[in-house]
């Protein structure tokens, strides 16, 4: 099958989550081309209509797969058919206006399928033809590694405690201030805190494995990949109850849900750090495989959707 991915490309590169999905599909003999949208805001996206139409006329694609809402709007007005749309947590959770626009475009332009990342997103969206398909994890890339070797590579103090805040703290929705408030309650013997900001995608597994625990305190998420990736590395985790994380970490010792109360977060941080010191690893990797959240299984599910919407 020949698929056209439409997604934002202002940085000149495909977003890692989109790129990783493409790689997993290519390994299943799916041909993927990219149309990277250059421009910001409505006017910026509108400038891409003619180039996208030219790209679709040049090649007979079986399916156009748009990633994120604005790319889906662009593909819609450019005449893409059949059109499959992948939405992320921010598309559905951040704005009532965005959710309304998604519903209008989906109806007017006959989106064949809408992929969301969690059942919570599906319930929020309340539309037909919605499929829950989380992003998969490449278990060959995200795997347990020697913690001290990873710390040596990153120049982290080997014997100290290290927390990885698995997001950019400058993004308001990632809610870093909750972690900061909890740390202030922990006294003077504080762990080092590292944030996933400016880290190359190929370096993320090393960062995860170097940490004692991984923390995510987001206000909302769809199905946060970094939590699944951390589980694939068998890392203890503390995360707010967003998206599908409650189901994914269910009954995994060393993985804890926290409320938005700094006292509760402090308590869970201490539990996770104690678990890391005593046991080192969780059984999160087994859980990822059990739930079929590896990249191969997810790729096969997406291919099934391609076949349905294309009639092939």
N, C-alpha and C positions, 0 to 999 in steps of 0.2 A: 504494500500500500504506500501511496505517496501523500504526505501530510505537510501542510504549511502551518508553521507556528507563527502567530502574530503576538508580539509583546514589546514592551518598552525597550528602547535601546539608546537612551541619551548618553550613557557612559561609553557607548561603542562596543559593549559586550552584552551577551545574554545574561539575564539574572541567574544566579546559581541554581535556584529551585527549578527554573524552567530548563536550564541546560542539563541538569542531572536527570530530569524526566526524559528529555530527548535522548540522552545516552542510553538509558535503560530500554527505550523503545527501539533504538537502532540495533541493539543487541538481539532483538527479536525480529530482525530483518524488516523493520519499518523504515522507509526513507523519509527523512525530515529536512525541510528547508525552513529558513528563518526570514521573516519580514520584521525588521527592527524599526520601531516607530521613533522618529527623531523629531523632537519638539515637545513643548510643555503647554498645558492648558488646552482649552477648546480650539483656539486658533492654530496651535502647534499640531494638534492631531488632525485637524481638517486639511492641512497641507499634505498629509500622507494619503489622501483618498486616491488621487490619480496614480501615484507610484504603486500603491497596493493593487489597484485595478490592473495595471500593466503586468505586475507579477503574476496575478491570477490568470490573465489571458495567455501569458507566455507558457504556462505549465498547467496541465489538466490535473488538479489535485483531487484526491478522493474525499478529503475532509480539510476544512480550515479550522484550526484549533487556536482560539484566542485566549490569552492568559491575562487576567485582571479585567476589570470592568471597562476602562477607557479603551483598551485594545479591542474589546468586544463591540463597543459602540462604533469604533472606526470600521471594523470588519463588516458590521451590519450595513452601514450606509454605503460601503464600497461594493455591496452586492455579493458578499461571500456566502456560498451555499455548497454543500450542507455545512452549517456552522455549529461547532461544539465550543462551549465556553467554560473555562475554569475560573472560579472566583476564590478569593482568599478571605481571611477573616475581616480585614479592614474594609473590603468591598461591601460586606453585609452588615457589619457591626458598627461601623464608625458614624454613619450618617443616614438619617431617614430619607433625605433627598436622593442619596445614591441608591438606596434600596428601591425607592419608587422608580427611578430611572431604569434600573435593571429590569423591573417588571414590565415597564412600558416597551422597552426595546425588545425584550424577549418575546413579547406578544406580537408586536408590529412586524418584526423581522424573522419570526419563526425559528428561534433558536432550537435546534434539534435535541440537544441535551445540555444541561448545566451541571458541571461537576463542582461540588462543594467539599470541604475538607472534614466536616464533622456533622453529626446528626443535629447538633445544636444550631449550626448554620442553616441546615435544611428547614428546621422548624421556624427559624427566624424569617427565612425568605418566603415561605408559604407559596411555592410555585409548583407547577407540574413539570414533568420531565427532569427532575432533579435527582442526581445520583451522588451518593456519598462515597468519594474515593480519595482517601488521604494520600499525600505524597509518600513515596516509598523510600526506604533507607538502603543504601548500597552496603551490604554487610561485609564486602571485601575491603571497603575503604574505612568504614566505621567499625572498629573491632578493638578489643582490649589491647593495650600496649603497656610496656613497663613505665610506671609513673615517674620514676627517678630519671630514666633516660630522657623522657619527654621534658622534664623540668630542666635538665642539663641543656637540652637544645634551645629552651626558651630563656635560659639564665634566671630561672626562679630558684629561690633558696630551697634546697632539697628537703630539709627537715622541718620547715615551717608549714603552717596550715594555709591552704589556698582555696578560695571560692571563685568559681567562674560564673559571672553574671552573663548569661547566654544571650545578650542582645546589646544594641547600642543604647547606652543610658540617656542619650540626648533625645530619644524618641519618646514623647510624652506617654503614649499607650503602653510602653514597656514598664512604666511605673517604678523606675529605679529608686525614687524617694522612699518607697516602702522598705526596700532593703537597707537603705541608709538609716532610716529610723530604727529598724530592728538592730542594726549593728551598734548604734549609740546606746542601746540598752544592755549590751553584752559586756560592758566594762572595758578594761585596759588591754586584756590579752586577746586582741582582735586578729582574725585571719587576714591574710592578704586578699584583696578583691581585684580580680581582673575582668575586663569587659571585652566582649566580642565586638570590637570596633576597629575597622581598618585591617582585619585579619583576612588573608587570602583564603579562598575556599579550601585549597589543598592543605592548608595548615590547621584547619579547624579540628581534625581528629587529634592532633598533637596537643592542642589547647585543652580539649575535653579530658584527655587521658592524664594530663599533668595536674589537673585539679583534684582536690579531695572530694568536693561535691559541686554539682551544677545547680544554679538557681535561676528561676524565671518568675517574675512577679507581675506579669502583664495584666492590664485591665480587660483585654479580650484577645482571643486568638481563634484561628480556625482549627488547625491541627499542627501545632508548632513542631517543625521538623527537628529543631535542635534537641527537643526532649526525646524524640525517638532515636536520634543519633547518639545521644548520651546513654540511653538505655542499651543500644547496641554495643556501647563500650563498657557496659556493666557499671556505670557510675551511680552513686547515690544522688538523689534529686530532691529538691524542694521547689514546688511550683504552685501557683494559684490555680483555683478550679475553673479553668477556662477551656473552651473548645472541647476536645475529646480526651483530655489528659487523665481525667478521673477513671475512665474505662481502661486506658492504656496502662496506667501504673497500678491498677487494682491488684491488691494482695501481693505486691512486690516489696519484700522487706528492704528497707533502706531508701524507699521512695515515699515522699510525704506531700500531701496536699496542705496548703496553708490558706487561711482567710486573709483579709486585707488589714487585719489587726497586727501592728508591729510586735506586740507581746506574743501572739500566736506564731508569727514568723520566727521570732527569736527562739522560741521553744523548738520549732521544727529544725532550725539550723543546728542547734545543739544536738538534737537527736541524729541528724544526718552526719554531722562531724564525728560523733561518737561511733556510729555504725561504720563509717569509713576507717576509723582508727582500729576498730576491733576486727572487722571482717574484710575490709578492702573493697570487695566487689559485690554487686547485687546479681540477680538472675534476670536482669532486664533484657538481655540479648535473647534468651529463650522465649520471653514474652513477645518480642517483636516477631520472631519466627512463628510462634503459635497463632498470632493474630493475622498472619499473612501480610505484614507491613514491610516486607523486604521489597526491594525495587523490582525484582523479577516478577513477583506475584502481582504487584500493582500495575506493571506494564501490561501484563496479560489481561487485566480487567479493562484497561483503557483501550487496548486493541479490540476487545469485544464490543465496546461502545462505538469505535470507528466502523466496525463491520455493520453494526445495526443502523447507524445514521447514513452510511453510504450505500447500503443494500448489497454489500459485497461479502 
